[in-house]
């Protein structure tokens, strides 16, 4: 018998159903920050981070009775930085008293605390009653597919050109950013290389705008998007 909070190693469990074949990595229990005093707890966090590296999709389990904790935010940040597909899973939803606004208020609170994860879908489940657990598998498949999505150069540049036409690239001290073209370099997560005249002119706000346009066109639900900026002389384009 395994008592709650005693699991320290990540445990692999193979599972198959009508939705597909899965390997679930049940990570070591991570306690609240103020309880992380012993080296064994720090080791548990390290093992969780290693489990993230091995995963395609990370299910961030949030206790509905507690909300997003500091440790939740830390682990979610690790998954985001690692470029993994992410689903925010709110468990113990059966224990929450609800009205017509409860779900939306809970979602808003999660996204306020995890502002960098607004691309991650949220699903409310109950492991105890089985509520919506089956829907989780379809969501896992969808997010895994989005994380591995590859877009042709012609399609991504069509979106790029339309985005530029709507919002012109920024200027600085009389110089305007020129974006020549974009191509996808890799997947898991979808990573794009954009060629410009001057990297210093490619502001974060415009990068965020382009990412939002890519999401608007292709979805990319549950996956971060990376953009790498490279300079290129106009005569070489």
One Martini backbone bead per residue (centre of mass of N, CA, C, O) as a GRO file, in nm:
protein
  237
    1UNK     BB    1   0.097   0.035   0.021
    2UNK     BB    2   0.028   0.382  -0.066
    3UNK     BB    3   0.077   0.672   0.078
    4UNK     BB    4   0.016   0.983   0.095
    5UNK     BB    5   0.326   1.142   0.015
    6UNK     BB    6   0.543   0.882  -0.034
    7UNK     BB    7   0.620   0.935  -0.311
    8UNK     BB    8   0.952   0.969  -0.483
    9UNK     BB    9   0.924   0.825  -0.746
   10UNK     BB   10   0.903   0.777  -1.075
   11UNK     BB   11   0.619   0.614  -1.234
   12UNK     BB   12   0.561   0.375  -1.475
   13UNK     BB   13   0.251   0.349  -1.679
   14UNK     BB   14   0.090   0.136  -1.873
   15UNK     BB   15  -0.168   0.229  -2.123
   16UNK     BB   16  -0.486   0.110  -2.268
   17UNK     BB   17  -0.728   0.228  -2.509
   18UNK     BB   18  -0.941   0.366  -2.745
   19UNK     BB   19  -0.732   0.624  -2.768
   20UNK     BB   20  -0.467   0.451  -2.679
   21UNK     BB   21  -0.122   0.473  -2.598
   22UNK     BB   22   0.034   0.487  -2.266
   23UNK     BB   23   0.268   0.675  -2.053
   24UNK     BB   24   0.266   0.713  -1.713
   25UNK     BB   25   0.411   0.963  -1.496
   26UNK     BB   26   0.435   0.927  -1.158
   27UNK     BB   27   0.520   1.159  -0.964
   28UNK     BB   28   0.657   1.294  -0.718
   29UNK     BB   29   0.589   1.427  -0.431
   30UNK     BB   30   0.496   1.776  -0.378
   31UNK     BB   31   0.533   2.012  -0.157
   32UNK     BB   32   0.510   2.272   0.001
   33UNK     BB   33   0.739   2.513   0.036
   34UNK     BB   34   0.731   2.524   0.364
   35UNK     BB   35   0.805   2.190   0.356
   36UNK     BB   36   1.087   2.227   0.216
   37UNK     BB   37   1.356   2.080   0.406
   38UNK     BB   38   1.434   1.823   0.290
   39UNK     BB   39   1.623   1.649   0.063
   40UNK     BB   40   1.391   1.464  -0.040
   41UNK     BB   41   1.219   1.697  -0.160
   42UNK     BB   42   1.429   1.803  -0.360
   43UNK     BB   43   1.448   1.534  -0.508
   44UNK     BB   44   1.154   1.528  -0.605
   45UNK     BB   45   1.176   1.776  -0.787
   46UNK     BB   46   1.399   1.668  -0.969
   47UNK     BB   47   1.233   1.421  -1.070
   48UNK     BB   48   1.010   1.588  -1.200
   49UNK     BB   49   1.189   1.729  -1.409
   50UNK     BB   50   1.280   1.465  -1.547
   51UNK     BB   51   0.992   1.381  -1.629
   52UNK     BB   52   0.939   1.616  -1.817
   53UNK     BB   53   1.165   1.546  -2.025
   54UNK     BB   54   1.013   1.259  -2.100
   55UNK     BB   55   0.776   1.416  -2.205
   56UNK     BB   56   0.501   1.531  -2.408
   57UNK     BB   57   0.276   1.549  -2.176
   58UNK     BB   58   0.158   1.771  -1.922
   59UNK     BB   59  -0.011   1.715  -1.615
   60UNK     BB   60  -0.145   1.969  -1.428
   61UNK     BB   61  -0.215   1.927  -1.099
   62UNK     BB   62  -0.507   2.071  -0.945
   63UNK     BB   63  -0.637   2.162  -0.648
   64UNK     BB   64  -0.950   2.280  -0.597
   65UNK     BB   65  -0.912   2.339  -0.276
   66UNK     BB   66  -0.634   2.528  -0.336
   67UNK     BB   67  -0.519   2.576  -0.599
   68UNK     BB   68  -0.256   2.763  -0.692
   69UNK     BB   69   0.064   2.699  -0.621
   70UNK     BB   70   0.394   2.754  -0.604
   71UNK     BB   71   0.470   2.470  -0.706
   72UNK     BB   72   0.294   2.466  -0.951
   73UNK     BB   73   0.434   2.709  -1.091
   74UNK     BB   74   0.715   2.586  -1.106
   75UNK     BB   75   0.646   2.330  -1.274
   76UNK     BB   76   0.504   2.475  -1.508
   77UNK     BB   77   0.758   2.635  -1.591
   78UNK     BB   78   0.927   2.389  -1.669
   79UNK     BB   79   0.738   2.286  -1.894
   80UNK     BB   80   0.745   2.539  -2.066
   81UNK     BB   81   1.059   2.557  -2.108
   82UNK     BB   82   1.059   2.254  -2.237
   83UNK     BB   83   0.814   2.244  -2.456
   84UNK     BB   84   0.555   2.122  -2.355
   85UNK     BB   85   0.276   1.979  -2.331
   86UNK     BB   86  -0.026   2.132  -2.177
   87UNK     BB   87  -0.239   2.041  -1.897
   88UNK     BB   88  -0.498   2.164  -1.691
   89UNK     BB   89  -0.579   1.977  -1.395
   90UNK     BB   90  -0.879   1.975  -1.213
   91UNK     BB   91  -0.920   1.841  -0.911
   92UNK     BB   92  -1.194   1.789  -0.706
   93UNK     BB   93  -1.468   1.913  -0.832
   94UNK     BB   94  -1.683   1.768  -0.641
   95UNK     BB   95  -1.597   1.965  -0.378
   96UNK     BB   96  -1.736   2.206  -0.522
   97UNK     BB   97  -1.913   2.479  -0.499
   98UNK     BB   98  -2.173   2.586  -0.731
   99UNK     BB   99  -2.221   2.805  -1.003
  100UNK     BB  100  -2.245   2.973  -1.303
  101UNK     BB  101  -1.929   3.104  -1.236
  102UNK     BB  102  -1.711   2.905  -1.130
  103UNK     BB  103  -1.547   2.811  -1.375
  104UNK     BB  104  -1.457   3.091  -1.487
  105UNK     BB  105  -1.323   3.189  -1.224
  106UNK     BB  106  -1.114   2.963  -1.209
  107UNK     BB  107  -0.976   3.015  -1.478
  108UNK     BB  108  -0.892   3.308  -1.426
  109UNK     BB  109  -0.713   3.243  -1.180
  110UNK     BB  110  -0.512   3.061  -1.323
  111UNK     BB  111  -0.421   3.267  -1.548
  112UNK     BB  112  -0.320   3.480  -1.348
  113UNK     BB  113  -0.094   3.282  -1.219
  114UNK     BB  114  -0.051   3.158  -1.538
  115UNK     BB  115   0.012   3.366  -1.785
  116UNK     BB  116   0.205   3.172  -1.974
  117UNK     BB  117  -0.067   2.949  -1.996
  118UNK     BB  118  -0.309   3.036  -2.198
  119UNK     BB  119  -0.274   2.784  -2.405
  120UNK     BB  120  -0.379   2.603  -2.184
  121UNK     BB  121  -0.591   2.373  -2.110
  122UNK     BB  122  -0.892   2.319  -1.914
  123UNK     BB  123  -0.977   2.055  -1.680
  124UNK     BB  124  -1.251   1.907  -1.503
  125UNK     BB  125  -1.215   1.671  -1.236
  126UNK     BB  126  -1.269   1.327  -1.092
  127UNK     BB  127  -1.106   1.063  -0.961
  128UNK     BB  128  -1.332   0.950  -0.776
  129UNK     BB  129  -1.585   0.957  -1.005
  130UNK     BB  130  -1.478   1.012  -1.323
  131UNK     BB  131  -1.505   1.293  -1.412
  132UNK     BB  132  -1.391   1.352  -1.739
  133UNK     BB  133  -1.159   1.146  -1.790
  134UNK     BB  134  -1.208   1.059  -2.089
  135UNK     BB  135  -1.156   1.351  -2.207
  136UNK     BB  136  -0.849   1.356  -2.152
  137UNK     BB  137  -0.745   1.177  -2.387
  138UNK     BB  138  -0.825   1.359  -2.622
  139UNK     BB  139  -0.652   1.597  -2.521
  140UNK     BB  140  -0.380   1.460  -2.532
  141UNK     BB  141  -0.380   1.401  -2.836
  142UNK     BB  142  -0.410   1.693  -2.930
  143UNK     BB  143  -0.158   1.817  -2.792
  144UNK     BB  144   0.052   1.628  -2.915
  145UNK     BB  145  -0.009   1.714  -3.207
  146UNK     BB  146   0.052   2.020  -3.173
  147UNK     BB  147   0.351   1.983  -3.071
  148UNK     BB  148   0.409   1.818  -3.367
  149UNK     BB  149   0.360   2.039  -3.560
  150UNK     BB  150   0.378   2.097  -3.919
  151UNK     BB  151   0.462   2.376  -4.129
  152UNK     BB  152   0.468   2.516  -4.409
  153UNK     BB  153   0.633   2.774  -4.554
  154UNK     BB  154   0.396   2.891  -4.717
  155UNK     BB  155   0.189   2.909  -4.482
  156UNK     BB  156   0.356   3.081  -4.277
  157UNK     BB  157   0.397   3.324  -4.481
  158UNK     BB  158   0.106   3.398  -4.514
  159UNK     BB  159   0.062   3.476  -4.220
  160UNK     BB  160   0.289   3.683  -4.203
  161UNK     BB  161   0.187   3.880  -4.425
  162UNK     BB  162  -0.085   3.938  -4.289
  163UNK     BB  163   0.030   4.049  -4.024
  164UNK     BB  164   0.191   4.286  -4.149
  165UNK     BB  165  -0.057   4.425  -4.282
  166UNK     BB  166  -0.199   4.488  -4.009
  167UNK     BB  167   0.095   4.504  -3.853
  168UNK     BB  168   0.351   4.690  -3.840
  169UNK     BB  169   0.658   4.702  -3.795
  170UNK     BB  170   0.876   4.837  -3.601
  171UNK     BB  171   1.038   5.134  -3.485
  172UNK     BB  172   1.385   5.287  -3.452
  173UNK     BB  173   1.524   5.570  -3.515
  174UNK     BB  174   1.400   5.534  -3.828
  175UNK     BB  175   1.395   5.224  -3.807
  176UNK     BB  176   1.274   4.936  -3.976
  177UNK     BB  177   1.142   4.643  -3.956
  178UNK     BB  178   1.240   4.353  -4.144
  179UNK     BB  179   1.053   4.082  -4.282
  180UNK     BB  180   1.117   3.821  -4.491
  181UNK     BB  181   1.099   3.531  -4.335
  182UNK     BB  182   0.961   3.198  -4.254
  183UNK     BB  183   1.053   2.897  -4.065
  184UNK     BB  184   1.053   2.567  -3.972
  185UNK     BB  185   1.274   2.385  -3.754
  186UNK     BB  186   1.070   2.250  -3.534
  187UNK     BB  187   0.954   2.033  -3.282
  188UNK     BB  188   0.886   2.005  -2.965
  189UNK     BB  189   0.834   2.264  -3.017
  190UNK     BB  190   0.722   2.488  -3.218
  191UNK     BB  191   0.980   2.619  -3.439
  192UNK     BB  192   1.081   2.946  -3.551
  193UNK     BB  193   1.238   3.117  -3.822
  194UNK     BB  194   1.332   3.462  -3.843
  195UNK     BB  195   1.405   3.700  -4.098
  196UNK     BB  196   1.608   3.995  -4.056
  197UNK     BB  197   1.772   4.308  -4.046
  198UNK     BB  198   1.718   4.353  -3.713
  199UNK     BB  199   1.710   4.223  -3.397
  200UNK     BB  200   1.665   4.488  -3.222
  201UNK     BB  201   1.369   4.541  -3.363
  202UNK     BB  202   1.263   4.271  -3.230
  203UNK     BB  203   1.017   4.279  -3.036
  204UNK     BB  204   0.830   4.119  -2.804
  205UNK     BB  205   0.551   4.227  -2.893
  206UNK     BB  206   0.578   4.117  -3.189
  207UNK     BB  207   0.619   3.825  -3.122
  208UNK     BB  208   0.348   3.788  -2.977
  209UNK     BB  209   0.176   3.862  -3.221
  210UNK     BB  210   0.270   3.631  -3.407
  211UNK     BB  211   0.186   3.400  -3.222
  212UNK     BB  212  -0.116   3.473  -3.221
  213UNK     BB  213  -0.152   3.433  -3.530
  214UNK     BB  214  -0.075   3.136  -3.536
  215UNK     BB  215  -0.295   3.041  -3.344
  216UNK     BB  216  -0.538   3.148  -3.508
  217UNK     BB  217  -0.473   2.952  -3.757
  218UNK     BB  218  -0.356   2.658  -3.599
  219UNK     BB  219  -0.387   2.684  -3.270
  220UNK     BB  220  -0.184   2.540  -3.057
  221UNK     BB  221  -0.293   2.369  -2.831
  222UNK     BB  222  -0.084   2.324  -2.547
  223UNK     BB  223   0.159   2.491  -2.690
  224UNK     BB  224   0.442   2.616  -2.733
  225UNK     BB  225   0.617   2.894  -2.894
  226UNK     BB  226   0.899   2.940  -3.102
  227UNK     BB  227   1.135   3.217  -3.168
  228UNK     BB  228   1.390   3.274  -3.407
  229UNK     BB  229   1.634   3.526  -3.462
  230UNK     BB  230   1.764   3.640  -3.784
  231UNK     BB  231   2.003   3.775  -3.976
  232UNK     BB  232   1.970   3.944  -4.308
  233UNK     BB  233   2.061   4.032  -4.601
  234UNK     BB  234   1.884   4.167  -4.854
  235UNK     BB  235   2.065   4.046  -5.092
  236UNK     BB  236   2.010   3.736  -4.973
  237UNK     BB  237   1.685   3.707  -5.027
   0.00000   0.00000   0.00000
